[in-house]
Amino acid sequence: MTSVLVVGSGIAGLWTAIRAAEAGCDVTVVTKSAIGEGSTPWAQGGIAAAIFPGDAPARHAADTLAAGAGLGDREAIDVLTTEGPARIRDLIRFGVAFDRDESGIARGLEAAHSRARILHAGGDATGAAIEAALVETVRRRGIRVLERATLVDLVVEGGRVVGARMLVEGGADAAGPSRDLRADAVVLATGGAGMLFAHTTNPDAATGDGVAAAARAGAEVADLEFVQFHPTALAVPGTPLISEAVRGEGAVIRDAGGRRFLLDVDARGELAPRDVVARAVWRRMAQQGGEPVRLDATALGAEFLARRFPSLDRACRAAGFDWSREPVPIVPAAHYAMGGVVTDLDGRSSLPALWAVGEAARTGVHGANRLASNSLLEGAVFAERAAGAIAHADSADAGRAAPPIRPARDGGPAIRRAGGVAAVGGEAERVSTDMAPGAAGAPVHRDELRRLMWDRVGLERDAAGLAEASARLDGWHSPAPVDRRSVEDRNLLDLARLTVAAALARGESVGAHTRTDAPASPAAPRTAQHPTPERQAA
C-alpha cells in the first residue's frame, strides 16, 4: 500500500487526500492550523468552469491564456479547462450547494472572462462552502489528520524525498516536538506566500512553507516573480478582499475626483485583467498623493448587495462603511502566487517522491497573471490528477521524478537550488537561502522584510530597487527553526531572496511583473481571440 503524506488542508490538499484514500492509499494530512482553516475558506469570488450553454472549454482556455499575457502552458491550460466541468460535478457530489436562479445553477461574470461562467456558493462564500464539504468528506472517510503541525523541512535520502520534518505544537516541549513523518509520496499543498508583503489579502498562515522547503531540498521552482496584486482590498487594517465579482455585477472604480478612470487604460474598464486594473489603481493613487481610490457599488442597491454579497456587506459595515450609499476606499494588496514548485501535468516535481498541488505548485496554467476564479479550479483539477497518478503507481513508481520539466512558454527563468547557489535562467547566482542561524548579519525582522518587499518588489519594480532589496536581504540571517514563528520567518527570508533573484532575471515587463526600467513584452496579448464582454456603461 502506498503511503501518502499531504501537507496542507485547503482544496488541493484535501482533494488529493480524499481521492488517494478512496483508491486504497494510506493517507495522512498534516496542517499548520486547524483543518478547515487556511486560504481556501477566504475565497469569495467563485470557481470558473465552462458548463453553461454558449460556452466551451476552448473559450475558457483562450481567456486563461490571454489573462496570463500569453505565457501560460497551453497543454496545462487545456487540462484545466477540459477537466474542469467534471470537477464541478464532483464538488456537487461532495455536497457543495452552488447558488441557483430560475435557470438552474447561477453564473457570474468576472474580469477578463468572455462569458459568465463563475459558480458561487453562499453568495460570496464559495471557498468556505467547498472547504466545509471537503472537511466533512475527510472525516467521513476516516482519513488521519494531524493539526497544528508546521513543515520544517523535507527529508531527503539518496536524492529522493522520504518524508517531512514537522514541528508539532502542544507537546511536552513548549515549542513542540519535532518529528519526521515518512511516506512513499509527499504532496505539498501549502498554499501561497502573501505574507511576504506588507499588505495582503491572505491569512497569516500564507508564508510559503512548502515552496521554501522544496527549494531548500533542491526541487525546481519557477515564476516566483509573478505575484498577483488584487486591485480591490478595503483600505482598512488587514486589507480584506472585496471580490472581483462585485465589479462583475456592475460596480465601478473612481478616483478622488469621482472620475471613472479605468476606461482610459483598457476598453474593458473594471473587467480588464487583474494586473492591468491593479497597476492603474496604484498609479492613480500615486497621482493623488497616496489617497485610496473608491469602489462605487451604490448603483447595485442595499438589498442586492446584502443578498448577493452577505459577507462583504457585513465586512464593509463593520469597517464603518455603508457601501450601498457611498463608495468605499480600496487599495491593491498581494493576493496570489503564480509561481511555485514546478510540476508536470500530474503534480510530480523535479525531485523524486515530491509532488505539489494548488497555489504551491507552478503548473504553468496561470502564466504571468491568473485569470479570476481559476485558482479553486486548478486546485481541484490537478489534485485529482496527482491522486490518480500516485494511487495507480506502486511505491517505487510513486517516488520517481517528473520527466524533464516543460519550460516556460517564453523560455523564462526557472530556479534550481543547491546549497546557497540558485541557477537562474541557466546561470548561477548567489542566493543566501541557507545562512546558518547566528551567522554574521542582523536577524531577520518579519515586519521589516514585508515592508521592504512591498516597497521594492511590489506592483512596480526596477533594477536599482531590486538590487537594494537583494543586498538588504543578504544582510539578514534566519533564526533557528524551533517554533512556528521562527520556521515561518526562515521561509519568508528564503522566498524573498528567490523572488528578488527571479525578478532581477526577468528584464522585461509582462503580466504581473512590471519593471519600470524595462519595456513591456512585445508578445503579450491581453485579449482572447473572441468577442469580449460589452463595455460597461459609465
N, C-alpha and C positions, 0 to 999 in steps of 0.2 A: 504494500500500500504506500503510495506516495505521500509523504508528509509535506504540508504547505504552511508556511508562516506568513500571514498577511499583516503588514504593518500599516495601520490606518483604518478608520471606520466610517469614511464617507461613502458616497455612492459607488465609487470604483472598488474600494476595499471590500465592502460588504457584498457587492455583487460577485466579485471573484470568490469570496469565501463560500457564499451560498451555492454557486454553480459547481465549484470544486468539490464541496461536500456532497452534493447531490450525485456527483459522478464517482463517489467512493473514496475520495482523498481524505486523509486525516488532517483536519484544518484547525489552526489556532489563529485567532485575531488578537493583535495587541494594539492598544490605542492610548495615546498620550493623556487624554482626558477621560471622561466617561463616554461609553458608547451612546451615540445619539447626539453628541456634540461635534464641533468642528465646522468646516466651511459649508458643507452641503446644506445644512438647515438654514443657512443665511441666504441661499439662492432665491431671489424673489422673482426674477423675470420669467422663467419657464424653461421648457425643453423644446427644441426645434425638431421637426420631422415632416417629411413630405408625405402626409397621409390623407390630405384633403383633395377633393376634385379640383382640377385645374392646376395642380402642382405635380412635380415629379422629382425623383432623386437627382436627375441631371441638372435641374434648375437650382435645387438646393446646393449641389456641388459647385455650380458656376458662381453662386453668391458667396460661398465659402472661399473659393479661390480668389475672387475679386477683393473681398474684405481683407484677405491676407496679403494684399499687394502683389499677388501672383507668385508668392514664394512657397505656397503650400505644396505638399507632396500629392500629386494627382491620384496616385493609387490609394493612399491613405484616406483622402477625401472621398473617393468613390466607395470605399469600405464603410466609412461613416454614414454616408447618405443613403446607400442602398440597404444597409443592415439596420439603419435607424428605426424604420417602421416596425420591424419585428420586436425591437427592444421596447417600443411603446406598448405593444400588446403584452409583453412580459410584465411591464410595470402595472398594467391594469390587472393582470393575474395575481401579482404580488399584493394587490389591494389599494393601489393609488386611485383615488376618485378624482379624475380630472374634471374641471369645471365644464358645465354643459349649458347650451342655449337651445332655442327652438329647433335648430338644425342637427343637434347631437352634441358631440364634443366641441366646445367653444375654441375659437382660434384667435390669436392676436398677432399684430404686426410689430416688428421691432426694426431698428436701424439696419440698413444695408440688406434687408431681405426684400426680394421682389414679390413675395407672396405672404399673406397672413398664414403662418404655419407654426406659431408658437402655442403650445399647450400649457395651461396653468392649472394649479390646484389651490384652492383656498384663496383665490384672487391673486395675492402676492406672496403666497407661502408654499410655492411649488417644491423647493428643496426640502422644507420641513416635512411636507407630506410624503415625499419619496423616502427620506431618511426614516421616518416613523414606520413605513411599510417594510423597509428592508430590515430594520432592527427587530421588528416583530417576527419576520421570517427567520432571522438568525436564531432567535430564541426558540421558535417552534422546532427548528431543525436540531437544537441542542448543540450548536457549534460552540467550542470553547472560546471564551473571551477573557483577556487579561487587561484590565483597565488601569489607568494611571501608570503606564509603563512607557518610558521615553527611550527612543532609539539613540544609543550612544555611538555605535559603530557596527559595521558588518564584520562578520567573522569569515576570514578567507584562509583557506588551506590549499596548498598546491595549485594556486591560481583559480580556485573555484570557491564560490560563496557557500558556506555550510551552515550559516545561521546568523544570528544577530545578537549583539550585546545590548541588553536592556537595563535601564535603571528603573526599579520598581519602587514606587512610593509606599509608605506605610509599613515598612519592615522594622526589625529591631533597631537597625541603624537609622538615626534621624534623617539621614539623607536618602535612605532607601538602599537595599542591597542591589548590587549589580549581578546579573546572571546572563549566561549565554544560552539562548534558545536555538537548538539545532533543527534543521529541516532540509529536505531534498530540494525544495524550491522556496526562495524568499521573494515575496511580492511587495514592492514599495508602493504604497498608496497614501502617502503622507501629505499630499496637497501642495500648496504654493508657499510663497515667501513674502507676502505683503508687508510683514513686519520689518523688512529691510528699509522701509521708507517711513518718514515722519508722519505721513498722512496716508491712511489705507482704509479700505472698506472691509478688510479681512479680520477675523478674530485673532486674539493674542497668540493662539497656538500656531499660526501660519509662519513658521520660522525656517521652512525649507529643510527639515531634518533629513529626509530621505535623499534629496539631491546632493546635499553636502556629504552625507555618509558614502553615497555611491561614488562621488568624485574622489574622496579620500581613498577609497578602495581600488581605484583605477578604472572605473567604468567611464565610458564616453558620455559627456554631456554636451549639449549644443543649444544655440538660440537664446542664451541667457540674457543677451542684450535686448530682447524683445519683451518688454514689460508693458502690459496694458494699464493705462490710467483711465479710470472711469470718469466721464465728464460731469456726472451729476451726483456728487456726495453733498449731503446737507452740511452747510458751513457752521457746524457746532462741534464742540468737543466729541471726539470719537468718529467724526465724519461718516455717519451712517449713510448707506447707499439709498438713493432714490432710483428705483428701477427704470431702465430704458423703456419698459412697457408704458410708462406714463407718457413719454413722448410719442410712442406708437399710437396712443389713444388721442393725441392731438395737442398735448402741452407743448409750449414753445419756450425758447430761451431768449432773454432780453438783457441788454447791458444796463448800466446805471442810469442811462437816459431813457430807458424804456424801449429802446430800439431793438428789433429782431435782426441781429447781425449775421447769423449763420448763412443766410441765403447769399450773402456777398462772398462766401467762401466756397460753397458747394450748392449746386442746384437742388440737392436733396434736403438741404437745411438741416433740421434736427434729426433727420433719418440718414445722414451720411455715416460712414464707418466711425467707430468709436474714437480711433486715433485722430481722425480729422476734426471731430467735434471737440475732443479734449484739448487739442492744440489751439483751436480757435478760442475756446473759453480761457485758456491760460494766457494767450496773448492779449485778449481783450481786458482781462484782469490787470495785466501789466500796464496797459494803456490808461487804466483808470486808477492807478496808484495802489494796486493790490486789492481793491474792493471786489468782493464776490459779484458774479453776475446773478441773474434771477431766473428761476424756473417758474413759468406762469401757467398754472393749471386751472385758473379761475373759470375758464370757459366750460370746463367739464362739469362744474356744479357740485355742491356738497353731497348730495345723495349718491351720485355716481362715484365720487372719489371714495366715500366711506364703504360702498358696496364692492367696488372693483379692487380697491387697494386698502383693505382694512388695517393691515399692519402699518403701512406708510401713513395712513391717516392718523393713527394713534401716535406714531413717532413724531410727526410734524406738530401735532397739538401738544405733545409732551415737551417739545422744544420751544413752545410759545408761539407757534405759527398756525394761523387758520388758512391753510393753503387753498381753501375754496373761495377766499375773499382777497387774498394778497399773494403776489409772487414770493417765493421763498429763496433765500440766498444759497447758492451752490458753488462748489469748488471741485476741481479734479482730485482724485486720490488713487493711489496704487491699488490695483484690483485683481490682476490675473497674470500668471507667468506662462508665456507661450513656449518657453524653453524648458529643459529638464533633462532627465536621463534618456538618452537616445535608445529607441526600441525599434524592433521590426513590427510587422503588422499583427503579431501575436503577443506583443508585450515583452519579448526577450530583449535583454540588454546585451552589451558587448562583453559582459563578464558572466562566465558560466554560472548557472543556477540563480541568477538575479533577474527579476522581472520588475517592470514598473507600469503602473496604470494611473489614469486620471491626470490631475494637474502636475504631478511629479514627473510624468513621462513627457518626452518630446516625440510624439507620434508623427509629426510633420503635417498634421491636419490644419493647424492654425496659421502657418506661415509667419508673416510679420505682424499680424493683428488678428485676434479672434473675432469671428462673427458672433453676434449676440445669441445667447441661448444654445450655443453648440457645446458648452462645457459639460453639462449634465449628460448630454447625448454621447459625447466622447467617452466619459467615464463608463457608461453602460455598455457601449459597443465594444470597446477594446478590453474591458474586464471580461465580457462574455468570451471573447476570443482567447484571452490569456488563460482563463479557467479551463476552456476546452483543450488547449494545447498542453497544459500541464497534466490534465487528467488522462489524456489519451497517450501519454508517453510513459515509459517505465521510469523508475527512479533515476537511472543514469541519463536517459534522454532528457528528462526534465531539467537536468543540470547543464545541458550543452549551451554554448553561447549562440547568440544570433548569428546568422550569416552576415557577410560584410554589410555594414550599415549603409542604407541608401543615403547618399549625400543630399544636403540641402539643394533645392531646385536651382538656386543661384550659385551653387558651389561655395556657399558661405562657410565661415569658420566653425569647426567643431573643436571640442576641447578634450584632450586626454591628459590625465594627470599621472605622474609618477614621482613620488617624493614631493619636492617643492617646485617641480617644473611642470608647467602646463604647455602642451603643444597646441598652439592656437593658429588655425589656418595653415597648419603644416610646419610652422616654425616654433622653436622652443622659446618660451618666455618665462622668466622667473615669476612665480606667484607663491608668496609665502603662506601657503594654506596649512602648513603643519609646524608652525613655530611652536616650540615647546613651551608649556606654561612656565613662567618665571624667566623666560629669555629676555634679552635686552629690549627696552622699549616699554611704553606705558601699557597697562592692562586696558582692554577694550571696554568702553562705556557704551552701553546699548543706545541711549538717547543721542549721544554724540554721533555714533555711527549712522543712525537713522536720519539725523539732520544733514550729515554730510552727503548721504546718498540722495536725499531729496534735493539738496542744493546743487549738486554736481552731476548726478546721474539720473535726474528726473525726466520731466517731459521734454526738455531741450538740453542738449549736451554739446560740448566742444572738446577739442583735444587738450586745451590748457586745463579746463576743469577736471577732465578725466585723469590727466596726469597728476594733478594736485590730489585728487581722491586716492589714486593709487599709492602715492607717496605717504599720505597720512595713514592709510590702511596698513601699509607695510611697517609703519612705526608702532603699531599696536600688537599686543600678543593676546592670545585667548587664554581663558582660565582653565584649570584642570576640570574635566567634566565629572563633577561629584554630585550634582543635583540638577533638576530640570532647568533652572535658570542658567547655570554655567554651561550645560550642554547646548542650550539654545544660543547663547552668546557666541560660543565657538562656531556653531553652524552659520550664524549670521555673518561673522567675520570671514569665514571661508567663502561663502556665497557672494559677499560683497566684492571680494578680491577677484573672483572668477567673473562676475558680472562686469566689472570695470575692464578687465582684460578683454572680454568679448566686445564691449562697446568701443574700445580703442581699436580693435582689429577690424571692425566694420566701418570703413571710412566713407560711408555714404548715408544719406537719409532715406529710409524706407520704412513704411508702416509705422509702428510704434517707436522705432528708433530714429530720433530726429537729431541730426548733427547740424548745428547752426553754422559750422565751418565747412560743410560739405554739401554738394548738390543732391537733389533728390534723384533716386534711381530712375533712369530712363525707361526701365522695363518694369513698371509698377502700375498696371492697370487697376483702377479702383471701381470700375463699373462693369458688371457682368454683361455678357453678350445676349441680353434680352431686355425687354422694357422694364424700367424701374417704376416704383410707385409714383403716383401723381404728386406733384409738389403741393405741400400743404398750403392752404390759404394763409396769408399774413393776418 
